[in-house]
Amino acid sequence: MGKETFQRIIHNVTKTIAGKPLNEGLAADLNKRFSPESETFIEIQQICEAAIDDGWMCRQEFGGIKFGRVIKDIDGFSVDVVHMKDVVGPHHRHPKGEVDLIMPIKGDAKFDNHGAGWIVYGPNSAHNPTVINGTALVLYLLPDGEIEFTRQ
């Protein structure tokens, strides 16, 4: 499974959310359509884990967080993947919002107090991305690739 397969699977997600408001309703829809038990969720997680092992995903590291932008633009979203283990990441703001897919891989990992599945942050939201109780991969979809790292 390579980059082309990853992009094809991600496109199945992004084409369903393009142009929709980033809110709790979208999170509910994503969790229904692409639940942790779904083929799409399982494929995304398998590809991410294999890609990290193969060295083409999460090639950068800072503060104990491995990360990287995988796709610059697909249906108006950039795609980043991070590998986090019991860590608090850098504070940042989402000018246009952020859609996150949480994939626990060790322990009972939670990202911002959420287990496996999708969460959506609306426009102008901000947070310190935090993983507790283990290790997780988090896939970020950012409208127009916009993210603003801030000081808290």
Backbone as CSV, one residue per row, in Angstrom:
resi,resn,N_x,N_y,N_z,CA_x,CA_y,CA_z,C_x,C_y,C_z
1,MET,0.837,-1.183,0.000,0.000,0.000,0.000,0.877,1.240,0.000
2,GLY,0.716,2.051,-1.008,1.560,3.222,-1.135,0.789,4.520,-1.073
3,LYS,1.475,5.577,-1.511,0.903,6.920,-1.454,-0.365,7.049,-2.296
4,GLU,-0.384,6.394,-3.464,-1.555,6.488,-4.338,-2.783,5.869,-3.662
5,THR,-2.592,4.718,-3.021,-3.695,4.067,-2.315,-4.177,4.946,-1.166
6,PHE,-3.228,5.523,-0.422,-3.576,6.416,0.678,-4.408,7.583,0.160
7,GLN,-3.957,8.203,-0.912,-4.669,9.358,-1.459,-6.072,8.958,-1.920
8,ARG,-6.224,7.802,-2.533,-7.529,7.344,-3.000,-8.484,7.158,-1.814
9,ILE,-8.002,6.551,-0.744,-8.858,6.313,0.429,-9.219,7.634,1.115
10,ILE,-8.250,8.520,1.243,-8.521,9.831,1.856,-9.529,10.610,1.011
11,HIS,-9.425,10.477,-0.305,-10.373,11.172,-1.190,-11.814,10.722,-0.919
12,ASN,-12.003,9.461,-0.560,-13.346,8.978,-0.214,-13.917,9.753,0.970
13,VAL,-13.041,10.204,1.863,-13.474,10.995,3.014,-13.644,12.458,2.622
14,THR,-12.620,13.044,2.011,-12.658,14.483,1.731,-13.765,14.882,0.766
15,LYS,-14.087,14.020,-0.187,-15.154,14.381,-1.127,-16.513,14.439,-0.422
16,THR,-16.665,13.712,0.692,-17.938,13.745,1.421,-18.044,14.942,2.359
17,ILE,-16.921,15.570,2.702,-16.980,16.690,3.649,-16.681,18.039,3.014
18,ALA,-16.169,18.044,1.778,-15.828,19.305,1.114,-17.041,20.218,1.056
19,GLY,-16.857,21.447,1.496,-17.914,22.449,1.449,-18.893,22.415,2.609
20,LYS,-18.752,21.435,3.500,-19.660,21.349,4.644,-19.102,22.144,5.819
21,PRO,-19.980,22.671,6.686,-19.484,23.380,7.869,-18.755,22.427,8.805
22,LEU,-17.681,22.909,9.381,-16.918,22.111,10.337,-17.530,22.315,11.717
23,ASN,-18.322,21.314,12.151,-19.042,21.421,13.414,-19.312,20.018,13.966
24,GLU,-20.040,19.942,15.065,-20.334,18.657,15.703,-21.166,17.744,14.811
25,GLY,-22.015,18.325,13.994,-22.813,17.523,13.064,-21.943,16.777,12.075
26,LEU,-20.892,17.441,11.612,-19.955,16.787,10.695,-19.228,15.654,11.411
27,ALA,-18.840,15.875,12.658,-18.174,14.815,13.432,-19.098,13.607,13.565
28,ALA,-20.363,13.854,13.856,-21.320,12.748,13.994,-21.460,11.990,12.680
29,ASP,-21.521,12.713,11.576,-21.642,12.079,10.263,-20.408,11.236,9.950
30,LEU,-19.224,11.784,10.209,-17.987,11.032,9.960,-17.927,9.778,10.827
31,ASN,-18.307,9.896,12.095,-18.276,8.732,12.984,-19.291,7.671,12.576
32,LYS,-20.343,8.081,11.894,-21.327,7.117,11.390,-20.820,6.464,10.103
33,ARG,-20.355,7.275,9.168,-19.908,6.761,7.862,-18.592,5.993,7.931
34,PHE,-17.664,6.526,8.722,-16.305,5.974,8.764,-15.922,5.642,10.209
35,SER,-16.738,4.834,10.848,-16.513,4.457,12.249,-15.231,3.643,12.380
36,PRO,-14.725,3.486,13.605,-13.518,2.676,13.805,-13.666,1.230,13.311
37,GLU,-14.881,0.751,13.160,-15.106,-0.605,12.661,-15.209,-0.651,11.137
38,SER,-15.244,0.503,10.494,-15.445,0.553,9.044,-14.180,0.157,8.283
39,GLU,-14.390,-0.303,7.067,-13.273,-0.671,6.188,-12.359,0.529,5.944
40,THR,-12.948,1.699,5.740,-12.152,2.903,5.463,-11.242,3.239,6.637
41,PHE,-11.790,3.261,7.848,-10.992,3.568,9.040,-9.845,2.571,9.170
42,ILE,-10.160,1.293,9.050,-9.150,0.244,9.204,-8.062,0.380,8.142
43,GLU,-8.455,0.660,6.898,-7.469,0.834,5.821,-6.572,2.042,6.081
44,ILE,-7.178,3.147,6.510,-6.367,4.346,6.787,-5.342,4.032,7.868
45,GLN,-5.767,3.398,8.947,-4.830,3.082,10.024,-3.734,2.125,9.549
46,GLN,-4.086,1.102,8.805,-3.091,0.153,8.309,-2.074,0.834,7.405
47,ILE,-2.553,1.699,6.518,-1.641,2.407,5.618,-0.733,3.334,6.406
48,CYS,-1.283,4.059,7.373,-0.459,4.969,8.176,0.638,4.204,8.916
49,GLU,0.278,3.109,9.556,1.279,2.325,10.289,2.355,1.786,9.350
50,ALA,1.951,1.255,8.194,2.916,0.730,7.222,3.785,1.850,6.654
51,ALA,3.188,3.016,6.380,3.926,4.142,5.803,4.973,4.679,6.769
52,ILE,4.648,4.685,8.052,5.629,5.117,9.049,6.785,4.128,9.078
53,ASP,6.469,2.832,9.066,7.515,1.803,9.029,8.364,1.910,7.759
54,ASP,7.714,2.248,6.630,8.422,2.375,5.351,9.185,3.697,5.232
55,GLY,8.902,4.655,6.123,9.655,5.905,6.145,9.128,7.039,5.292
56,TRP,7.926,6.901,4.723,7.426,8.025,3.920,6.346,8.852,4.622
57,MET,6.031,8.483,5.851,5.060,9.251,6.633,5.667,9.546,8.001
58,CYS,5.352,10.717,8.555,5.851,11.144,9.873,7.377,11.150,9.902
59,ARG,7.977,11.754,8.894,9.442,11.765,8.778,10.109,12.842,9.620
60,GLN,9.341,13.779,10.131,9.912,14.834,10.963,9.625,14.519,12.420
61,GLU,10.443,15.078,13.318,10.204,14.860,14.736,10.613,16.097,15.519
62,PHE,9.778,16.444,16.500,10.067,17.567,17.374,9.326,17.338,18.684
63,GLY,10.014,17.463,19.776,9.400,17.355,21.092,8.722,16.025,21.348
64,GLY,9.257,14.956,20.767,8.673,13.634,20.966,7.473,13.336,20.085
65,ILE,7.187,14.219,19.150,6.068,14.036,18.226,6.637,13.844,16.825
66,LYS,6.240,12.754,16.187,6.613,12.527,14.789,5.450,13.026,13.937
67,PHE,5.764,13.702,12.834,4.706,14.332,12.056,5.126,14.552,10.617
68,GLY,4.178,14.955,9.811,4.481,15.340,8.444,3.227,15.563,7.628
69,ARG,3.347,16.483,6.672,2.260,16.726,5.722,2.379,15.675,4.631
70,VAL,1.307,14.938,4.425,1.309,13.841,3.465,0.732,14.284,2.123
71,ILE,-0.307,15.120,2.178,-0.951,15.629,0.965,-1.150,17.128,1.146
72,LYS,-0.707,17.910,0.159,-0.838,19.365,0.266,-2.259,19.842,0.002
73,ASP,-2.950,19.199,-0.949,-4.317,19.627,-1.250,-5.091,18.479,-1.881
74,ILE,-6.204,18.148,-1.245,-7.150,17.185,-1.793,-8.538,17.678,-1.390
75,ASP,-9.295,18.079,-2.376,-10.642,18.621,-2.143,-10.621,19.808,-1.186
76,GLY,-9.544,20.609,-1.224,-9.457,21.802,-0.381,-8.885,21.570,1.002
77,PHE,-8.420,20.360,1.298,-7.832,20.034,2.595,-6.384,19.584,2.428
78,SER,-5.550,19.974,3.380,-4.240,19.339,3.487,-4.409,18.145,4.419
79,VAL,-3.481,17.202,4.324,-3.530,16.006,5.164,-2.194,15.867,5.876
80,ASP,-2.250,15.905,7.209,-1.069,15.702,8.043,-1.328,14.485,8.921
81,VAL,-0.268,13.777,9.272,-0.376,12.662,10.205,0.669,12.867,11.290
82,VAL,0.261,12.652,12.537,1.191,12.746,13.664,1.144,11.459,14.480
83,HIS,2.270,11.146,15.063,2.422,9.972,15.944,2.770,10.551,17.312
84,MET,1.880,10.327,18.302,2.048,10.939,19.619,1.921,9.886,20.712
85,LYS,2.778,9.990,21.716,2.719,9.074,22.856,2.773,9.890,24.138
86,ASP,1.666,9.878,24.892,1.612,10.561,26.184,2.338,11.895,26.147
87,VAL,1.821,12.813,25.348,2.502,14.078,25.129,1.492,15.202,24.890
88,VAL,1.910,16.397,25.263,1.147,17.610,24.969,1.880,18.334,23.850
89,GLY,1.191,18.551,22.753,1.793,19.204,21.597,1.704,20.716,21.675
90,PRO,2.287,21.385,20.678,2.313,22.844,20.664,0.940,23.461,20.410
91,HIS,0.657,24.514,21.149,-0.615,25.219,21.001,-0.727,25.764,19.584
92,HIS,-1.900,25.596,19.007,-2.150,26.163,17.687,-3.623,26.480,17.506
93,ARG,-3.860,27.301,16.500,-5.191,27.788,16.160,-5.560,27.266,14.784
94,HIS,-6.848,27.026,14.595,-7.364,26.547,13.313,-8.210,27.657,12.690
95,PRO,-7.611,28.499,11.835,-8.384,29.600,11.264,-9.681,29.157,10.581
96,LYS,-9.645,28.017,9.893,-10.820,27.535,9.176,-11.356,26.228,9.752
97,GLY,-10.780,25.781,10.865,-11.207,24.545,11.497,-10.236,23.407,11.243
98,GLU,-10.566,22.256,11.823,-9.706,21.083,11.707,-10.571,19.836,11.904
99,VAL,-10.332,18.825,11.082,-11.016,17.538,11.187,-9.958,16.512,11.542
100,ASP,-10.170,15.777,12.645,-9.160,14.838,13.141,-9.699,13.416,13.181
101,LEU,-8.879,12.492,12.717,-9.162,11.067,12.832,-8.185,10.496,13.855
102,ILE,-8.721,9.954,14.947,-7.902,9.442,16.047,-7.809,7.927,15.915
103,MET,-6.564,7.441,15.866,-6.305,6.011,15.713,-5.395,5.538,16.842
104,PRO,-5.962,5.086,17.963,-5.124,4.565,19.049,-4.351,3.336,18.566
105,ILE,-3.053,3.269,18.916,-2.269,2.103,18.499,-1.646,1.355,19.673
106,LYS,-1.553,1.989,20.840,-1.052,1.304,22.040,-1.771,1.852,23.257
107,GLY,-2.166,0.934,24.138,-2.855,1.341,25.354,-4.263,1.816,25.053
108,ASP,-4.800,2.584,25.972,-6.130,3.169,25.821,-5.963,4.639,25.444
109,ALA,-5.188,4.880,24.384,-4.821,6.242,24.001,-6.040,7.087,23.684
110,LYS,-5.994,8.309,24.180,-7.033,9.293,23.903,-6.356,10.568,23.411
111,PHE,-6.967,11.171,22.417,-6.498,12.432,21.877,-7.507,13.498,22.285
112,ASP,-7.052,14.475,23.036,-7.949,15.520,23.548,-9.196,14.891,24.193
113,ASN,-8.944,13.841,24.969,-9.979,13.097,25.701,-10.964,12.339,24.813
114,HIS,-10.595,12.062,23.572,-11.431,11.293,22.651,-10.682,10.031,22.240
115,GLY,-11.391,8.901,22.227,-10.820,7.646,21.752,-10.921,7.562,20.235
116,ALA,-10.863,6.352,19.718,-10.893,6.119,18.275,-12.112,6.774,17.635
117,GLY,-11.879,7.442,16.521,-12.960,8.086,15.785,-12.591,9.483,15.336
118,TRP,-13.602,10.247,15.039,-13.448,11.582,14.456,-13.870,12.665,15.429
119,ILE,-13.119,13.759,15.443,-13.555,14.980,16.121,-13.350,16.137,15.149
120,VAL,-14.152,17.158,15.314,-14.086,18.320,14.431,-13.980,19.567,15.288
121,TYR,-12.993,20.386,14.974,-12.836,21.695,15.606,-13.297,22.745,14.606
122,GLY,-14.157,23.633,15.037,-14.685,24.674,14.163,-13.673,25.775,13.881
123,PRO,-14.028,26.689,12.975,-13.152,27.817,12.655,-12.794,28.623,13.900
124,ASN,-11.566,29.082,13.940,-10.996,29.906,15.008,-10.858,29.178,16.343
125,SER,-10.973,27.863,16.339,-10.727,27.093,17.562,-9.223,26.959,17.767
126,ALA,-8.838,26.596,18.970,-7.412,26.442,19.295,-7.275,25.404,20.400
127,HIS,-6.099,24.774,20.461,-5.849,23.781,21.511,-4.381,23.394,21.559
128,ASN,-4.027,22.703,22.632,-2.764,21.992,22.734,-3.119,20.526,22.462
129,PRO,-2.789,19.981,21.307,-3.137,18.591,21.034,-2.453,17.682,22.047
130,THR,-3.248,16.828,22.692,-2.746,16.049,23.813,-3.145,14.586,23.671
131,VAL,-2.165,13.699,23.805,-2.446,12.269,23.851,-2.083,11.766,25.240
132,ILE,-3.028,11.030,25.847,-2.807,10.413,27.152,-3.100,8.916,27.062
133,ASN,-2.581,8.168,28.018,-2.856,6.729,28.172,-2.365,5.862,27.018
134,GLY,-1.313,6.286,26.340,-0.778,5.431,25.289,-0.288,6.186,24.083
135,THR,-0.355,5.493,22.949,0.152,6.017,21.681,-0.975,6.067,20.668
136,ALA,-1.018,7.153,19.913,-2.040,7.295,18.882,-1.456,7.934,17.634
137,LEU,-2.053,7.588,16.517,-1.846,8.316,15.278,-3.048,9.238,15.130
138,VAL,-2.799,10.447,14.693,-3.891,11.387,14.444,-3.698,11.950,13.046
139,LEU,-4.733,11.811,12.230,-4.732,12.360,10.884,-5.508,13.669,10.936
140,TYR,-4.880,14.751,10.474,-5.492,16.079,10.487,-5.858,16.483,9.068
141,LEU,-7.089,16.915,8.880,-7.516,17.530,7.632,-7.705,19.013,7.928
142,LEU,-6.931,19.847,7.256,-6.981,21.294,7.485,-7.488,21.997,6.229
143,PRO,-8.614,22.718,6.318,-9.086,23.458,5.149,-8.012,24.435,4.660
144,ASP,-7.710,24.336,3.384,-6.680,25.163,2.735,-5.320,25.048,3.425
145,GLY,-5.122,23.993,4.208,-3.831,23.774,4.879,-3.518,24.765,5.963
146,GLU,-4.528,25.514,6.427,-4.257,26.601,7.370,-4.169,26.133,8.808
147,ILE,-3.049,26.472,9.426,-2.820,26.237,10.846,-1.908,27.357,11.322
148,GLU,-2.133,27.812,12.527,-1.362,28.921,13.069,-0.841,28.555,14.442
149,PHE,0.458,28.309,14.541,1.043,27.976,15.828,1.135,29.248,16.648
150,THR,0.737,29.141,17.914,0.601,30.308,18.773,1.322,30.073,20.090
151,ARG,1.487,31.152,20.826,2.005,31.045,22.183,0.828,31.151,23.116
152,GLN,0.855,30.372,24.136,-0.269,30.351,25.068,0.006,31.213,26.256
